[in-house]
């Protein structure tokens, strides 16, 4: 009775697989990969390519506002590479993709030009988003106007933009602003005397000086 049942069950089981092609049976400790061969290689390749597009890739205008002492955009770019340790990745018609050191960012405020900021948050350059925009690199030391909102008068001062420190200030408050201020010439001469190359926006910054000397 039991033997008959066994033969009948085995026979029924064999009938379930009738018509299927015979093949070699393989024994493996790992399940067969149900995905297409090479699919994970593609994923790995895509992942590697994404790693190339880091946060420190910044699009800049092709045109650069040339400071005194720089006769061409090519020379200015060479100086930027030395001072900022950037790498020009790819150039298009109106912009160039640039790889900056870690921490540099481009911030577009609600109004005004885009601000290129260093890792400490200091604005190092400005540029617009129009096709004919120019990159304007800012110097470390600057003579600037300071307005008094209550009196409507203004003063002038010399600021160290790297740390925000005021180095020299006018004692005169005047209705005239900018270069028309009575103390503008005096403060400009003060700045020229102490920092003779201050008009070069790639000089005197600590990172620029360190990079140029390396």
C-alpha positions, 0 to 999 in steps of 0.5 A: 500500500505504501509502496504503491502510493510512493510509485504513484506519487513519483510518477505524478511528479515526473509527469509535471516536468514532461516536455521541458528540455533536459539540462545539466544541474548546477549546484551553487552556494550563491543564488543565480543573479536574476539581473542582466549580466553587467548591470552592476558594472553600469551602476558602478560606472555611473556612480564613479562619474557622479563623483566627478561632479562635486559641489566645488564645480562652479560656472564662471563667465568667460570674460574677466574684468582685467585689473591694472597689470594684467594685459589679457584674460589668458594671463589673468587666468594663469594668475588665478590658477596659481593664487586660488588653486583652481582648475579650468575644466571645460569652456563653453561660449559664455561660461567656463566650468571651474573646479575650486578648492573645497569650501568655495561656493557661488551664492546668488542673492535675491537681488544683485550679482552672484557672489563667489565666496571662499571657505570662510564666507568672504566675497572674493568676486562678483559676476552677473548671469547675463551672457556678456557678464564679466568676473570682477575679482575684489581686492583685500583692502578697499577704501569705502564709504560709510553712511550715517542714516540718521544724519545723512552724512558719510565718512570713508574708511579703509577695510581689510576684507579678509577679517572685516577689520577697519584699518583707518577711518576719516574723522570728517563726516560730509554730505559728499560721498565716494571719491568726492569725500574730503578725506578720500585722497588722504585714505587712498594715499595711506593705503598706497603707502602701506599696501602698494600692490593693493590694486591687484586682487590676487595679492595680500590674501593669505591663501593667495600668498601661500599658494603663490609661494608653493 
